[in-house]
């Protein structure tokens, strides 16, 4: 039977369960509250604890927001009309405990209840990240997580360059880059943060220029220094995730140990000739770098890129895998590389995967509170 809009609304208002503002106030911690208004309506704020999902994206995102079909859900809009229509849609998808806030956010305000302010999102912000925010798993809430995140990249070279470039493009709000080297002509074959006219310039200054040109709204912290056991405890705790973009074992061990000490996740990548690898260390219940490499190889067994040579595109591939893992960790999406070592062979165009287990006898994992860093006399050069 055909229905006019008014007839359908009359029917739904009789059949969809409602909740008053006072009832909602008393049960905020027991329900999944979803604001389905449009972004332009969020300027006055939202009801505390509510997730913001524009009506047009509700069905696309609801399974990520409320994976259990019997979860208690309350929807609200401006006055209660769109929320009853949306509630019916969720019921048709199998959700069994869906209610609409009576009179919407207007009813909430009429009862004198407080609103939670939302950050002002300007038009340029929406335009820049629009493609990413359309993803149901990201949205505005996810983009805000990226904007609030702080990521430290160790090394502004082959691995650090693509990782930093794409993390900046994705909108990671604060990016720290530490490197004491200067740009050399031989770097430009693979280190895409730098350009010919910057040869001789500090790598972190060059990186800052590139990233600011790409995304001027970010905070780029440039550390023009060598990472050592003397300064790592002052720098590393300020960040949420650490990206290992160095090319020597001394620095990798140092970063690993500091990540364990300060409970930071270490996104690791390394390259050699035509092959690369990536994984995630120091996550909860996961292995650390020393679980994979209990002893540090000698210098002749582990030459850096300048000594051994490397295919120019290889660090780009591995660096982008590192950036992908960082974004997933920030957003809480997907399955990370914790406990999995991803191996890439560019000549065979082949990916393989090895399991890396936490070593119960690991000297670092077993007692991170008492970690003592290696002496820095030969460590901490960052020249990836």
PESULMO-V348481 format. One record per residue. OMEGA is omega in radians with two decimals (none if undefined). Layout:
# PESULMO-V348481
omega: {OMEGA,OMEGA}
This chain:
# PESULMO-V348481
omega: {-3.14,3.12,2.95,3.11,-3.12,3.12,-3.14,3.12,3.11,3.12,-3.09,3.12,3.10,-3.01,-3.14,3.13,-3.14,3.04,3.14,3.13,-3.13,3.08,3.11,3.13,-3.09,-3.05,-3.09,-3.09,-3.09,-3.07,2.96,-3.07,-3.06,3.07,-3.07,3.08,3.08,-3.08,-3.13,-3.13,-3.07,-3.02,-3.13,3.14,-3.14,3.07,-3.13,-3.14,-3.08,2.94,-3.10,3.13,3.12,-3.04,-3.09,-3.11,-3.00,-3.11,3.13,-3.01,-2.96,-3.10,3.03,-3.11,-3.09,-3.06,-3.12,-3.08,3.14,3.13,3.11,-3.07,3.01,3.10,3.01,3.07,-3.11,-3.06,3.07,-3.11,-3.12,-3.08,3.09,3.06,3.13,3.12,3.11,3.12,3.13,3.09,3.11,3.08,3.08,3.10,-2.95,-3.11,-3.11,3.08,3.11,3.10,-3.11,-3.12,3.02,-3.11,3.05,3.11,3.09,-3.12,3.13,3.09,3.10,-3.13,-3.06,3.04,3.08,-3.10,3.05,3.08,3.10,3.13,-3.11,-3.04,-3.11,3.09,3.14,-3.12,-3.08,-3.03,-3.01,-3.11,3.14,-3.10,3.07,3.09,-3.12,-3.10,-3.12,-3.13,3.13,-3.12,3.12,3.12,3.08,3.07,3.11,-3.12,-3.12,-3.04,3.09,-3.07,3.08,3.12,-3.13,-3.14,3.11,-3.09,-3.02,3.13,-3.12,-3.10,-3.13,3.11,-3.14,-3.09,-3.07,3.03,3.06,3.13,-3.13,3.08,3.02,-2.89,-3.13,3.13,3.04,3.12,-3.14,-3.12,-3.14,-3.05,3.04,-3.12,3.09,-3.13,-3.13,3.13,-2.90,3.10,-3.05,-3.03,-2.90,3.05,-2.97,-3.11,-3.05,-3.09,3.13,3.08,-3.09,3.13,3.05,-3.14,-3.12,3.05,3.10,3.12,3.14,3.11,-3.11,-3.07,3.09,3.07,3.13,-3.06,-3.00,-3.08,-3.08,2.99,3.12,3.12,-3.09,3.12,-3.10,-3.04,3.03,3.10,-3.08,3.07,-3.13,-3.07,-3.02,-3.14,3.07,-3.04,-2.96,-3.08,-3.11,-2.99,-3.11,-3.08,3.14,3.09,3.12,3.12,-3.10,-3.07,3.11,-3.02,-3.14,-3.13,3.13,3.09,3.14,3.13,3.12,-3.07,3.12,3.09,3.07,-3.10,-3.05,3.08,3.08,3.10,-3.08,3.10,-2.95,3.00,3.05,-3.06,3.09,3.14,-3.10,-3.04,3.10,3.10,3.14,3.08,3.09,-3.13,2.95,3.02,-3.12,3.11,3.13,3.14,3.02,-3.08,-3.13,3.03,3.12,-3.12,-3.13,-3.13,-3.14,3.11,3.05,-3.06,-3.10,3.11,-3.08,3.13,3.11,-3.05,-3.11,-3.12,-3.01,-3.06,-3.12,3.01,-2.97,-3.09,-3.04,3.12,3.07,-3.14,-3.11,3.11,3.11,3.04,3.08,3.13,3.11,3.13,3.12,-3.12,3.10,-3.14,3.14,-3.08,-3.09,-3.06,2.93,-3.14,-3.09,3.11,3.07,3.14,-3.13,3.10,-3.12,-3.11,-3.12,3.09,-3.07,-3.13,3.10,-3.02,-3.01,3.00,3.02,-3.11,3.07,3.05,3.07,-3.10,3.06,-3.12,-3.09,3.13,-3.11,-3.11,-3.12,-3.13,-3.02,-3.06,-3.04,-3.12,-3.09,3.13,3.04,-3.07,3.03,3.05,-3.02,-3.08,3.13,-3.04,2.82,2.99,-3.09,-3.07,-3.06,none}
